């Protein structure tokens, strides 16, 4: 028991001494690539939380928004589930799960390809397009509220793009 701090037995002087020792912290090490990854992941969680608050009123998740974005930019032509999965670099079952929610909300329809019975096609509905417009506006508002100034944002984007390019190199093992 000696040397341990027990609140019930410590005197005020001992408590003050322990508090002073707690404040003496080692100097932080210089920033490393691990710190970069940690910071990026923490930032991603905070941004994800903000986006969830912006998207929830419209019944759309970030994954759903990405799918809707692709469907809008396809000229609202139908896209196969496998093409969505390849483009978004997700497993087709994850895409199908997200589509279930979008379909329940009336934002997309799925149907069998009339030319190839094994393929399912996805199409954005009119209400889905309207939801995409509202969610895009909410995203723009969130970006204005939460983002650094344009000059800083462009610098961050350039740095992250370079980092992503490095990660995609075969020696890194990330595809």
Backbone torsions as a table, in degrees:
resi	resn	phi	psi	omega
1	UNK	NA	-20.3	-178.5
2	UNK	-68.3	140.7	-179.5
3	UNK	87.1	-13.6	179.1
4	UNK	-89.5	149.8	179.6
5	UNK	-97.4	118.3	174.7
6	UNK	-119.3	119.7	-175.3
7	UNK	-55.2	-36.8	-175.9
8	UNK	-71.6	-23.1	-175.5
9	UNK	-110.3	-7.9	-175.5
10	UNK	-78.1	141.2	174.8
11	UNK	-85.7	166.6	178.8
12	UNK	-59.6	-39.6	179.2
13	UNK	-63.8	-43.5	179.7
14	UNK	-64.2	-40.2	179.4
15	UNK	-62.7	-44.4	178.1
16	UNK	-61.3	-39.7	178.9
17	UNK	-64.7	-41.8	178.7
18	UNK	-66.2	-40.3	178.9
19	UNK	-63.9	-39.4	178.9
20	UNK	-64.0	-41.7	178.6
21	UNK	-64.5	-35.2	179.2
22	UNK	-62.9	-31.7	-176.5
23	UNK	-77.9	-14.6	179.7
24	UNK	-86.3	101.6	-178.4
25	UNK	-111.0	148.5	177.6
26	UNK	-65.1	153.9	176.8
27	UNK	-62.8	138.1	178.8
28	UNK	-68.4	146.4	178.1
29	UNK	-72.8	157.6	176.4
30	UNK	-59.5	152.2	-179.0
31	UNK	-58.4	140.1	180.0
32	UNK	-123.6	175.9	176.2
33	UNK	-64.9	-30.6	176.4
34	UNK	-64.7	-40.6	176.7
35	UNK	-61.7	-39.0	178.3
36	UNK	-60.8	-48.2	-179.4
37	UNK	-63.1	-43.9	178.9
38	UNK	-59.3	-46.4	-179.1
39	UNK	-63.9	-40.9	179.1
40	UNK	-64.2	-42.7	-179.4
41	UNK	-66.9	-40.3	178.1
42	UNK	-65.3	-42.0	178.3
43	UNK	-63.8	-40.8	179.1
44	UNK	-61.2	-42.0	179.0
45	UNK	-63.6	-42.5	-179.5
46	UNK	-66.6	-42.4	178.9
47	UNK	-66.1	-40.8	178.0
48	UNK	-59.5	-40.1	178.5
49	UNK	-63.1	-44.0	178.8
50	UNK	-63.7	-41.7	-179.7
51	UNK	-66.7	-38.3	177.8
52	UNK	-59.7	-41.7	178.3
53	UNK	-62.7	-37.6	-178.9
54	UNK	-75.4	-34.4	-173.9
55	UNK	-87.2	-30.1	-173.4
56	UNK	-54.0	-41.5	-179.9
57	UNK	-59.4	-19.9	-178.5
58	UNK	-101.8	2.5	177.8
59	UNK	68.1	31.1	-177.2
60	UNK	-127.0	137.6	174.3
61	UNK	-97.1	173.7	176.4
62	UNK	-61.5	-42.5	179.5
63	UNK	-61.6	-40.7	177.7
64	UNK	-65.7	-39.3	178.3
65	UNK	-63.0	-40.8	178.7
66	UNK	-60.6	-42.1	178.6
67	UNK	-64.9	-46.1	179.7
68	UNK	-61.3	-38.9	179.0
69	UNK	-59.8	-45.9	178.5
70	UNK	-62.9	-41.9	-179.8
71	UNK	-65.8	-38.1	177.3
72	UNK	-64.9	-44.7	-176.7
73	UNK	-77.3	-5.2	174.4
74	UNK	-86.7	6.5	-175.0
75	UNK	78.3	20.2	-177.8
76	UNK	64.2	20.6	172.3
77	UNK	-77.3	150.9	178.3
78	UNK	-66.0	148.9	178.8
79	UNK	-129.1	143.2	178.8
80	UNK	-73.7	154.8	178.3
81	UNK	-61.1	-40.8	179.9
82	UNK	-66.1	-36.8	177.0
83	UNK	-65.0	-40.6	176.1
84	UNK	-60.6	-44.9	-178.5
85	UNK	-62.8	-43.8	179.3
86	UNK	-63.8	-44.9	-177.1
87	UNK	-66.6	-40.0	-178.0
88	UNK	-87.7	-3.6	179.5
89	UNK	56.6	48.4	176.2
90	UNK	-131.2	158.9	177.4
91	UNK	-69.4	146.2	-176.6
92	UNK	-61.0	-28.0	179.0
93	UNK	-69.6	-32.9	175.4
94	UNK	-66.6	-41.3	177.6
95	UNK	-63.0	-45.1	-179.6
96	UNK	-61.2	-40.2	178.7
97	UNK	-62.4	-45.2	179.1
98	UNK	-65.0	-39.4	178.5
99	UNK	-63.2	-32.7	177.1
100	UNK	-55.7	-47.0	179.5
101	UNK	-66.3	-42.2	179.1
102	UNK	-65.1	-36.5	179.4
103	UNK	-69.7	-42.3	176.9
104	UNK	-59.8	-35.8	179.7
105	UNK	-78.5	-8.0	179.7
106	UNK	82.9	15.6	-177.3
107	UNK	-85.6	-26.4	179.1
108	UNK	-137.9	160.8	169.7
109	UNK	-125.5	146.7	176.4
110	UNK	-118.8	141.0	176.9
111	UNK	-154.4	164.0	-178.9
112	UNK	-75.8	137.7	176.8
113	UNK	-64.7	121.9	-178.8
114	UNK	-66.1	-20.9	-178.9
115	UNK	-93.1	-15.9	-177.7
116	UNK	-149.6	99.7	-169.3
117	UNK	-60.6	-20.5	-178.3
118	UNK	-83.4	-7.4	-173.4
119	UNK	-108.1	136.4	174.6
120	UNK	-101.6	137.2	177.3
121	UNK	-109.0	150.9	179.9
122	UNK	-121.9	136.3	-179.7
123	UNK	-134.3	141.0	178.3
124	UNK	-79.6	132.6	177.5
125	UNK	-85.5	171.5	177.1
126	UNK	-62.6	-41.9	178.4
127	UNK	-67.2	-31.5	175.8
128	UNK	-65.3	-39.9	177.9
129	UNK	-64.8	-43.2	178.0
130	UNK	-61.8	-41.5	177.5
131	UNK	-64.4	-40.6	178.2
132	UNK	-59.7	-42.5	179.2
133	UNK	-62.3	-47.1	-178.6
134	UNK	-64.7	-41.9	-179.9
135	UNK	-67.9	-37.4	177.5
136	UNK	-63.1	-39.3	176.4
137	UNK	-65.1	-42.5	178.1
138	UNK	-63.9	-38.1	177.4
139	UNK	-63.6	-43.5	179.2
140	UNK	-63.6	-40.3	177.5
141	UNK	-64.5	-43.0	178.8
142	UNK	-63.2	-41.5	178.9
143	UNK	-63.0	-39.1	178.9
144	UNK	-66.5	-36.6	-178.3
145	UNK	-77.1	-36.0	-169.0
146	UNK	-104.7	-9.4	-172.3
147	UNK	-94.5	153.9	173.6
148	UNK	-70.2	175.6	178.7
149	UNK	-60.0	163.5	-174.2
150	UNK	-58.7	-41.2	-178.2
151	UNK	-63.0	-45.5	178.5
152	UNK	-65.7	-41.3	-179.7
153	UNK	-62.3	-41.6	179.0
154	UNK	-65.4	-38.5	176.4
155	UNK	-63.5	-43.3	177.2
156	UNK	-62.7	-42.5	179.8
157	UNK	-62.2	-43.1	178.8
158	UNK	-62.7	-43.9	179.1
159	UNK	-64.3	-42.9	179.1
160	UNK	-67.6	-36.7	177.4
161	UNK	-63.3	-41.6	177.9
162	UNK	-64.7	-41.6	178.9
163	UNK	-62.8	-42.8	178.6
164	UNK	-62.7	-41.0	178.2
165	UNK	-60.5	-40.9	178.0
166	UNK	-64.4	-40.3	180.0
167	UNK	-65.3	-29.0	-178.2
168	UNK	-80.8	-7.5	178.7
169	UNK	-65.6	143.0	-178.4
170	UNK	-56.2	-31.7	-178.7
171	UNK	-66.9	-21.3	179.5
172	UNK	-84.9	-26.8	177.2
173	UNK	84.5	5.6	179.1
174	UNK	-102.5	134.7	178.4
175	UNK	-109.0	NA	NA
